[in-house]
């Protein structure tokens, strides 16, 4: 039986061990300086596995991946170099591709108003605020953006962070401790998990969007903890579906828990005017205790934020290490996000166009009998291949035919759930979508992967 925890490109633990032996043999004739280092006696008997990076299991795993790809003659599809602006089309090594590897959902990346706002901010404030905001002082544009984000979410206050990932990690790490419980959807973003680990709280997950089991778990154990935090996403970045927010709000109130919603992918996408999942369901924003979002998707900037009541933001402003001990957001990033919000509010039709294009892509893929999992037809459309090797192979086949889409493989998802993940933009044309699905269908049906036995010849 294959060990799913040790899978790479669909290989079993035994196959992986044999590949590792090959990695070791390839490194059996190291450079002279490495020979000296490797033959030096370890201090106090400490094994060199503990202080040489090339002995770390994480490095060995990368080498196994590379060797597997080399033996199967499969190009590694990551870290492609784009020659310029990456929108619905992009240029890589001088060749134009239809692009599905961009978060530019509502087509604001490169918008002249956004670019000019960033340039004007640099001219006024420079490229950096030079220190954390408590130390370097405030800039009016930071406060203006925080006010705009509060208006989007109908909350009392908001706080900017230089990274969306850091916003989740430092917020959860700051607010919760070892007497508390953090329970999250099984498909939650890595940043939530890292924040829970940092906090020292007990961490549990419930099956994706399974509200009944969430209720049952809290019924059994709520009384064992002080603070309890439920964490979900507004639009799941791997599945492309949304949670039943009204049901989760009922559960949160029933068990006097706190609710955090990660709206990273749902702003600009979900809701009639793109204001997120509360707008979509008509839920009062105060039913969500902590709203998190990023500026790097629809708002075409960089950074993250937390939005909620004024007490929450006051706690974070003076206690969250990721804010207190980190430099403030660059003025250009703040200004570009501000301008993006202004455009989104002025031109809500961008959200409708995105929804139409996404549904078009989704319906064509479904009609082609391709597996989209639990996808709801928003801006993220997965096509599940069933194993990592097939996902990488299919990605490369599409690239050869002028389509840039990235594979998501184990351990980012379960091996059986490896997939291509298409990000749809309102800028994609009907022809681009139709051509893409036709090519995808052809390559998926004709794609065959050679026997892994040739790995060991």
Secondary structure, 3 states (H helix, E strand, C coil): CCCHHHCECCECHHHHHHHHHHHHHHCCCCCHHHHHHHHCCCHHHCCHHHCCHHHCHHHHHHHHHHHHHHHCCCCCCCCCCECCCCCCEEEECCEEEEECCCCCCCCCCCCHHHHHHHHHHHHHHCCCCCCCHHHHCCCHHHHHHHHHHHHHHCCCEEEEECCHHHHHHHHHHHHCCCCCEEEEECCCCHHHHHHHHHHCCEEEEECCCCHHHHHHHHHHHHHHCCCEEEEEECCCCCCCCCCCHHHHHHHHHHCCCEEEEECCCCCCCCCCCCCCHHHHHCCCHHHCCEEEEECCCCCCCCCEEEEECHHHHHHHHHHCHHHHCCCCCCHHHHHHHHHHHHHHHHCCHHHHHHHHHHHHHHHHHHHCCCCCCCCCCCCEEEEECCCHHHHHHHHHHHHHCCEECEEECCCCCCHHHCEEEEECCCCCCHHHHHHHHHHHHHHHHHCCCCCHHHHHC
